[in-house]
């Protein structure tokens, strides 16, 4: 069965994402997928600390 998304849930996620982006003083739309991926990694618990995120990014650059 497909997951049902209610408008309140979508609006809530959008609001949290917009608040998170405020600290960057705007984002170029060409980089938006990168910020979405970063936010997803933080929220989903894929990376627990900024240090882990940096290690993962550096590991991808080296490969």
N, C-alpha and C positions, 0 to 999 in steps of 0.2 A: 504494500500500500504506500502510495506517495505521501510524503509529509505535507501537511497543510500549513501554510504561512498566513498568519493573520496580519492585517494592516497595522495593528498596534505593535506587533513584533518587528515588522519591517521598519516602522517609524522609529522605534526604540534603538534598533541597531544603527540606523542612519544617524540619529542624534548623537550616539556615543562615538561613532566614527568621525563626525564633524567636530565634536569637542576635542578628540584626540589630534586631529589635523591642525587645530588652531595654533598649537605651539610651533608649527613650522612656518607660520605666516604665509600660508598659501602654497599650493602645489601645482606644478605644471601638469597639465592633463596627460602629457606623454609619459610622465612618471607615476601616474595614478595606480597602475597595476602593481608596481613595486611597493607602494605604500599599503595597498590592500593586502598583499602577500605578507608584508611585515606585520601588519595588524592581526591578520589571521593567525600567524605563528605565535604571537604574544597571547592572544585570547584563547586559542585552542590548547595552549600548554605545551606546544612543541619545543619551545625554548623557555626555560625558567628564569634566566638572568640575561642581562645585556651581554655579559661575557660569553655565554654560550652562543648567543646570536652572532657575535663577532667571530668566534671560532668557526661557526658553520659557514659564514660568508667567506672567510679567508680560505677555508678548506675548498670551497667551490671554485675560488679563483685559481688555486694551485693546480687543481685537476685539469 
